[in-house]
Amino acid sequence: MSDAAALIAPLLIALTSLPVLVVAAYVRRGHLHLINGLDATRVADPDALARRLSLLLVGVGLAMLAAAVGLYWAAGDEGRGLMVVVAMVVAVNVLGIALIVTAARARSGYREPPRRP
């Protein structure tokens, strides 16, 4: 495998992790609507929820970046490459499930919407 071809998969994975990290930064600043349309005005503690969700998103992004480094390290060795991909899939899916559970719990604890006069 040529040097350029060995860089394609790691670069693609690293590039696809960047939007996750950008969303994590926005969520940390209070833009909870980016996560399944959560309404920050109806959550009991929006700062704590934003912190938890952003940490989970950063975890996903870092897992993807680690996988990119791992694929670069594997450099054509199928056994190493498979090990890296399986580890990334497991890590990203566990973090994804944690995101879903966190968002569902936040939505189930919604307060009444603020009343308009």
Secondary structure, 3 states (H helix, E strand, C coil): CCHHHHHHHHHHHHHHHHHHHHHHHHHHCCCHHHCCCCCHHHCCCHHHHHHHHHHHHHHHHHHHHHHHHHHHHHCCCHHHHHHHHHHHHHHHHHHHHHHHHHHHHHHHCCCCCCCCC
